[in-house]
Amino acid sequence: MKITDKIVTVLLSALTIPVAIFAPLVHILYNITAWGLIEQLAGSSSSGDSGLTEDTISVKWLFEKLINGDFSFGEIDKSNFTDAFKAIYPFLIAAGILFALAALTGVVLFATAVVSRAKKTQCVISGVGIALLIACGITFSKFASPIVSGTVTAGSVLQSLFGESLSSLTSILTSSVIEVQRLNLTTAWSVMMVLFFAVIIWNVSYMLTSSEEKADQ
């Protein structure tokens, strides 16, 4: 039973690491509002294509962009930020930091599961991971809500992040034709939450079972 317990705990905690890196983290669903107009002008309005586009972003995807030089945090010039984006940008940074801390918590949990069988410690670490993920979800929601509601336009976000590399005309057109329907945390966030809960449930179940066995003896 002890060997099985060790294997299960190590596997559950180890899974948090690849999930955080490779699984989709952010889900974006946006509508190209000009699509219907284009179809009407082309005489093909009966195609039934709503113009909805769906994308996901993972930590792995972000790392690849940074390594390939497609994107650099150092290139972000805060002087280009629109007033609307300035209000929500801190929430994006905070959400990123909280998720990174949650991923680091998964690494600590894995190390603890490998070197010891301290059940209460593992439960506490998992609880910290859950708290960080909940805080990350709340913070990211505060960033995403104004974009989904239209208070902050897609053009404003792009203009703030890419500045002079994005022309004014492109920014205006982007604001006019793109409506973000959904912007939320997805697989990586939810699966990590499940894994942290699973570690707690497994450890609590094991401790209760062990206590009952000792009582019977």
C-alpha positions in Angstrom: 0.0 0.0 0.0 2.9 2.4 0.8 4.5 1.8 -2.6 1.2 2.4 -4.4 0.6 5.5 -2.4 4.1 6.8 -3.3 3.6 6.1 -7.0 0.1 7.7 -7.1 1.3 10.9 -5.3 4.4 11.3 -7.4 2.5 10.8 -10.7 -0.3 13.2 -9.8 2.2 15.9 -8.7 4.5 15.3 -11.7 1.6 15.8 -14.1 1.2 19.4 -13.0 4.5 20.3 -14.7 3.8 19.2 -18.3 0.2 20.3 -18.1 1.4 23.9 -17.1 3.8 24.0 -20.0 2.1 22.2 -22.9 -1.7 22.4 -22.3 -3.7 25.4 -23.7 -3.8 28.1 -21.0 -5.8 30.9 -22.7 -8.8 30.4 -24.9 -9.9 33.1 -27.3 -13.1 33.2 -29.4 -13.6 36.2 -31.6 -16.0 37.2 -34.3 -14.9 39.0 -37.5 -18.0 41.3 -37.8 -17.1 42.4 -41.3 -17.4 38.8 -42.6 -21.1 39.1 -43.1 -20.7 42.3 -45.1 -18.0 40.8 -47.3 -20.3 37.8 -48.0 -23.1 40.1 -48.9 -20.9 42.0 -51.3 -19.7 38.8 -52.8 -23.2 37.5 -53.1 -22.7 34.5 -50.9 -24.5 35.4 -47.7 -26.1 32.0 -47.6 -22.8 30.2 -46.7 -23.6 30.1 -43.1 -20.1 31.0 -41.9 -20.4 33.2 -38.9 -16.9 34.5 -39.0 -16.1 33.0 -35.6 -12.4 32.2 -35.0 -11.0 30.2 -32.1 -7.4 30.2 -30.8 -5.5 29.0 -27.8 -2.3 30.1 -26.2 0.0 27.9 -24.1 3.2 28.5 -22.2 5.0 26.4 -24.8 3.7 28.6 -27.6 4.8 31.8 -25.7 8.3 30.4 -25.1 8.6 29.5 -28.8 7.6 33.0 -29.8 10.2 34.5 -27.4 13.0 32.1 -28.6 12.2 32.7 -32.3 12.3 36.5 -31.7 8.7 36.9 -32.9 7.9 38.6 -29.6 9.8 40.2 -26.8 8.6 41.7 -23.5 11.4 44.2 -23.8 9.8 45.6 -26.9 6.6 46.6 -25.0 6.6 50.3 -24.6 4.2 51.4 -21.9 4.1 54.9 -23.4 2.0 53.4 -26.2 -0.6 52.1 -23.8 -4.1 53.5 -24.3 -5.8 54.7 -21.1 -8.3 51.8 -21.4 -5.5 49.2 -21.6 -3.5 50.8 -18.8 -6.4 50.0 -16.5 -6.4 46.3 -17.2 -2.7 45.6 -18.0 -1.7 45.1 -14.3 -4.3 42.3 -14.0 -2.7 40.5 -17.0 0.8 40.7 -15.3 -0.6 39.6 -12.0 -2.4 36.6 -13.5 0.8 35.6 -15.3 2.8 35.8 -12.0 0.2 33.8 -10.1 0.1 31.1 -12.7 3.9 30.9 -12.7 3.8 30.6 -8.9 1.2 27.8 -9.2 3.4 26.0 -11.7 6.3 26.4 -9.3 4.1 25.0 -6.5 3.6 21.9 -8.7 7.4 21.5 -8.9 7.8 21.8 -5.1 4.9 19.3 -4.6 6.6 16.8 -7.0 9.9 17.2 -5.1 8.2 16.7 -1.8 6.4 13.6 -3.0 9.6 12.1 -4.3 11.8 12.7 -1.2 9.2 12.2 1.6 5.8 10.9 2.6 4.8 13.9 4.5 1.1 13.8 3.8 0.0 16.9 5.7 2.8 18.9 4.0 1.7 17.7 0.6 -1.9 18.7 1.4 -0.8 22.2 2.4 1.3 22.6 -0.8 -1.6 21.5 -2.9 -3.8 23.9 -1.1 -1.4 26.7 -1.8 -1.5 25.7 -5.5 -5.3 25.8 -5.5 -5.4 29.2 -3.9 -2.9 30.6 -6.4 -4.9 29.2 -9.3 -8.2 30.6 -7.9 -6.5 34.0 -7.5 -5.1 33.7 -11.1 -8.6 33.0 -12.4 -10.1 35.9 -10.6 -7.3 38.3 -11.7 -7.4 37.1 -15.4 -11.2 37.6 -15.4 -10.7 41.2 -14.4 -8.4 41.6 -17.4 -10.6 39.8 -19.8 -14.1 41.1 -18.9 -13.6 44.6 -20.3 -12.3 43.2 -23.6 -15.2 40.8 -23.9 -17.7 43.5 -23.0 -16.1 45.9 -25.6 -15.0 48.5 -23.0 -11.5 47.8 -24.2 -11.3 47.0 -28.0 -9.1 44.6 -29.7 -7.5 47.5 -31.6 -6.7 49.2 -28.3 -5.0 46.0 -27.0 -2.9 45.6 -30.2 -2.0 49.3 -30.3 -0.8 49.1 -26.7 1.3 46.0 -27.1 2.7 46.6 -30.6 2.8 50.4 -30.7 4.4 51.9 -33.7 4.6 48.6 -35.6 0.8 48.8 -35.9 -0.5 51.5 -38.1 -3.3 53.7 -37.0 -5.5 52.5 -39.8 -4.9 48.9 -38.8 -5.8 49.7 -35.3 -9.0 51.4 -36.3 -10.0 48.5 -38.6 -9.2 45.9 -36.0 -11.4 47.7 -33.5 -14.2 47.9 -36.0 -14.2 44.3 -37.4 -13.1 42.1 -34.4 -15.3 41.5 -31.4 -13.9 39.2 -28.7 -16.7 36.8 -27.7 -14.8 34.8 -25.1 -11.4 35.2 -23.4 -10.8 32.8 -20.5 -8.3 30.4 -18.9 -8.7 26.9 -20.1 -7.2 23.4 -20.0 -3.9 24.0 -18.2 -5.6 26.0 -15.4 -8.5 23.6 -14.9 -6.4 20.4 -15.1 -3.9 21.7 -12.6 -6.7 22.6 -10.3 -8.0 19.0 -10.6 -4.5 17.5 -10.0 -4.0 19.6 -6.8 -7.4 18.5 -5.5 -6.6 14.9 -6.4 -3.4 15.0 -4.3 -5.4 16.3 -1.3 -8.2 13.8 -1.7 -5.7 10.9 -2.1 -3.6 11.9 0.9 -6.6 12.5 3.2 -8.1 9.2 2.2 -4.7 7.4 2.8 -4.4 9.1 6.3 -7.9 8.1 7.2 -7.4 4.5 6.1 -4.1 4.2 7.9 -5.8 5.6 11.1 -8.6 3.0 10.9 -6.1 0.2 10.3 -4.1 1.3 13.4 -7.3 1.4 15.4 -8.3 -2.1 14.4 -4.9 -3.4 15.5 
